[in-house]
């Protein structure tokens, strides 16, 4: 599979793509509306950041208790059910006068539900596409995410100038319901990828198996930590510039789109494995300049440049799939998604706490510096594991062990 045309000629790819677009649009509009609502109510950078990225904090619970369902549940009905659950939860968030404590309760329940969605969604993509088409397909989904975030945050920012945050949350709920309907009507019913019932014991067993290989451990840490720390910077956009947060989020999404196009479509396959560390450093470095409190044109440009570094995740996911057998692909990708989102939630809470004590600009600088240090440390550790071929062999040996 060599072109985007080949992807969209693949049966079920287009409806899956469109349903995911509606889901992403709902997430962006809803997150900006909720973050704005909480900030207007509390005037707290910490609570605003956690309200936007709080669902990610619950991902660790999902990775601990629910993730075995990623390969043991029928994907179409599971994804449709997740979309409906998000529609209902977002409609609850739009209730007038909802206490902040209740808001965070709903947010955490949504995060727990979402922890299963990543593994189901990306495992299904791995089924719809041939093995050699996964990277190209995932790059298209990453580009979709970037474009829908640009459109969603820009639209959300515009809507918030004429509508209340509660009204924007209802629009988000309608988009979630649309995504669920598109999934139900556009995809065929498929059996689970693995036999057996989802259970906590099965989740723990497979997590331990995936974590048992040093190359896979380093790959997971590279997917989770530098990315998450930089999302901590992004979580402070609302408190850094409340009137231009939508523009900053949209610029960040535009940069992510550019990075994914470049890595997924333009960079030769032989060069990709060497780009992970440079791209992760690009992700963090521009945020160091926020120590200078740049005005909107400069901060927007820095957000675009930095977010191009999110293309590193494509390189790392390709490495992860090379280290993982097909029957565990959904669980492995779900663990990646849950761990990454958990770290993003933790980083948002940490960044908000630092901003509460100092300033949003100072907190963004600290998070960026931490991300760069972690990236350098992981690059040094990866060099000690041996060649990529040795890493793949070690990873598959670990999975085949009883």
N, C-alpha and C positions, 0 to 999 in steps of 0.2 A: 504494500500500500504506500504509494509515493506522493499523492497529491490530495488536496482538500476535496477535489471532485470525487475521488475514489471514496473518501469518507462518507460524503452525503449520498452516494449511490448505494451504500451499505444499508440493507433493510433494518429498520427500527432506529437508525442513528439520528435521523432528522427529528422525529417526534420526541426522542429522548433529549436531544439538544434543545428543542423549543421549551419543553417542560422545565428543564434545568434553568433556562433563561428567565422564565417567569418566577421560579423559586429564588434566583439570585436577585432579581429586581425587588421582590418582596423583602428580602433580607436587608438590602441597602436602604430602601425607603423607610422601613420599619426601624432599623437601628438608628438612623439619623433623627427620626422623629422622637424615639424614646430617649436618646441621649439629650436632645434639646429640651424635652419635657422635664426630665429629672434635673437638668442644670437650672432651668427657670424656677423649679420648685425649691431646690436646695442650695443653689449657688456653690456647689461643691465639685471641683475637678475630679475628685476620687469617685464620688457616686455617679457622676456623669460617665466617666470612663468605664466603670464596672457595669453600668446599665447597658452600655453598648456591647461590651465584650464579656459580660457575665455568663451568658450561656456556655461559653467555652470552659468556664471553671468546672462545670458539671461533666465535662467530657471524661475526666479521669474516672468518675464513677461508672460511666458507660463502658469505658475500656476495661474496667475491673469486673463488671457483672454482666454486661449485655453483649459484648462483642462477638461471642460465638454465634450469635444470630445472623451475622453478616453473611455467612456461607450456609446457614441451616434454615433460613426462612425464604419463602418465594419472593423474588425481588420486586415484581410489579405491585403486588398488594401491599408490601411493606413500605415502598416509597410513596404510594398513594395515601396510605394511612398516616405516614409522617407529615405529608403536606396538609392533610386535614387537621391534624393535631396542632400544627403551627398556625393554621388559620384560626382555629378556636382560641388558642392562647393569645394571639395578637389582638383578637377582638376583645378579649377580657382586659388587656392592657389599655384599651381605648376607653374603658369605663370612666366617666367623670368622677373625680374625687378619690380614685383608687389610692390607698396609702402606699408610701414608698416601700414599706416592708412587703406588702402584697405584690408590688411590682417585681421585686427581686425574687420572691417565691415563684412567680410565673416564669421569670427569666431562667431560673435554675432548672425548672421542670422541662422547659424547652431545650435547654442544653443537654439534659439527660436523654431526651428523645433523639436529638440530632446526633448524638454519639454513635448511634446505630446506622444513621443515614449515610455517612461517608463510606463505610465498608461496603454497604449494599450497593450504593451508586457506582463506586469505582470498580467493584468486582463485576457488576453487570456490564460496564463499559468494556472490561477485559473479555467478557463473553461475546458481546456484540461485534467487536472488532477482532481481526486476526492478530496473532502474537506480534507481528512486525508493525501492526498499525496502532498499538497502544500509545506509544510516545506521541505520534502525530495527533491522535484523537485527544489525548490529555492536553496537549498544547492548545488545541482548538477550544477545549473547555476552559482552560486558563485564560485564553483570549476572550472567550465569552464572558467569563467572570469580570475581566478588566473592563470590557465594553459596557456590560450591564451595570457595573459599579459607577463608571463615568456617567452613564445615563441616569442611573438610580439616584446617585448623590446629587447630580445637577438638578434632576426633576424634584427630588426631595427638598433640596434647598429652595427651589422656586416655589414649591407648594407651601412650604412653611412661611413664606412671606404673605400668603393670602389665606391660608387655612390654619386651623389649630393643629398641634401635634396629634391630638386624638383623631381628627379626621384623616390625617396622613396614615395613622396606624390602621384605620379601617380600610384604606386603599391597599395597604400591605396585606391585610388579611384576605382581601378579595384576590390578590395575585397568588397567594399561597393556595387558595382553593382552585384557581385556574390551573396551577401547576399539577395539583393532585388529579384533576379531571383529565389533563393532557396525558399524564402517566397512565391512567386507567384505560383510556381509549386508544392511545398510540402504541402501546407495547403489548406483546403477546405474553401469555402466562408461561413462565418457565419454572421448572422444578428447582429446589435448592441445589447449590453446588456440592454440598456435602451432606451425608446422611447423619441421623441423630438429632436429638432435640437440643435447642439452645439451653445452656446451663452455666451457672457460675463456675463449676468445676472444669467444663470444657473451655471456657474463656481463659481461666488461669493456666490450664495445661498448654494451650496453643500460644498464649503470650510468653510463657516460659520457654517454649520451643523456639519461637522467633527471636527471643532475646538471648538465646544460648550461644549465638555466633558473634564473635567480636566484630567482623566487618559489618554485620547487620546492625549491631548496637551503635557503632559509630555513624552509620548511615541514618538511623533514627534520630540520634542526637543532633546531627547536622540538619535534619529536616525540622526539628522542634525548636532548638534553642536560639540560634541567631535570628531566625524568622520571627519567633515570638517576641524577643526583646525589641525588635524594630516595630512590631505592631504596638508595643507599649508606647512608642513615640507617637504613632498615629492616633492612639486612643485619646491623646491630649489636644487634638485639633480643635475640639469644641471650646475648651478652656483657653487655648492659646489665642484663638481669634474667633469668638462666638459668631460674628457676622459673616465670616468667610469659611467656616468649617466645611460646608458642602463643596466649595471650590477646591479646597485642599484635598479632600477625599477624592474628588473627581480627577484631580491632577495625579494623585498617587495611583489611581486605577489606570489612567492613561499610560503612565510609565510602566506598570505591570504588563499591560497589553503589549507595549513595544518590546519589552524583554522576552515575553513568551513567543512573539512572532519571530524574533531574532534567533532564539535558542531552538525552538521547535521546527522552524522551516528553513532558516538560512545557514546555520552553523553546520559544517560537515560532521558526520557521525564520529569520525576519528578524533576530532578536536573537542567534542562535548565533554568527555570525562575530565579534561584539564581545566574546565571553566568554573567548577563549583566554588572553589575558594575565592577566586577573583570576583565572582558575582556576589557572593555573600559579603565581601568587604565593600563592594559598591553599594550594597543595600544599607550598610550602617554609616559609612563615612560622611555623606552629605548632612546627616542630622547633627554631626558635631558642630556645624556652622550655626545651628539654632542658638548656640550660646551668645551669638551676636545680636539676637532678636531681629532677624531680617523682616522687612516689610513684606506685604502680601506677594508682590511680583517675584521677589527672590525666594520666599518660602515655598511658593507654588513650583518654581523651577527646581528647587532642591528636592521637593517631593517627587516630581517626575523622574529626575535622575536616579534617586535612591531606589524607587520602586521597580526600575528596570532590573535590579538585582534579584527580584523574586523569581526570575527565570532560572535561578539555581535549583529550584525545587524540581524542575523537569529533569535535570541531570541526575539529581539524587533519587528521584522516583524510578528512573530507568535503571539505576544501580540496584535499588531495592528489588525490583522485579527480576533482575538477573540473579539475585541471591535467594529467591523464593519460589517454591514449586507452585504450579497452577492451582492445585486444590486448596491452597492456603492464601491465594491472592486477595480475596475479599477481606479476610481477617487481617492480613498484613497491611493492606491499604487502609483498612479501618483503624488499625492501631496507629498508623502514621497520622491519619486525619484527627483522631481523638487526642493523641499526644500533642500534635501541633496546636490544635485549638485550645487545649488545656493550658499550654504554655502561653498562648496569646492572652487568655483570661488572667493568668497569674501575673504576666507582665503588665497588663492594663491596670490591675490592682496595685502593683508595685509602683508603676509610673505615677498613678494618681496619688499615692501616698507621698512620694517624693515631691510631687508638684504642690501638694497641700502644705508641705513644710518649707518649700523653697519657692519655685515658680515653674510654670509649664515648660518654659524654654530650658531651664536648668535640668529639669527631669528628663527632657528629650535628649539632651546632651549626654547625661549619665547612662541612659539606656543604650544609646548608640555606641558609646565607648565599651560597655559591657559586651555588646554583640560582637564588636570587632575582636576583642580579646578572646571570646569563646571560639570564634571562627579560626583564629590563629592556633589556638590550642588543639582543636579538632583536626586541623590540617597536619599538625605535627604528629598527633596520635595515629592518623590514617597512614602516614608514611611508614610508621613502624609495623603496620600489619602485613607488609609485603605487597606484591603486585596485585592488580585487580583480579587477574585470573586465579591467584591463590585465594583471594577473598571469596570469589564465587564458589570455588571448590569447598572451602571451609563452611560456607553458608549452607550448601546443599547437603553436606555430610551431617551437619547439625540437625537439619530437618528430617533426614531419613533415619536418624537414631531413634529407637523405640522409646 
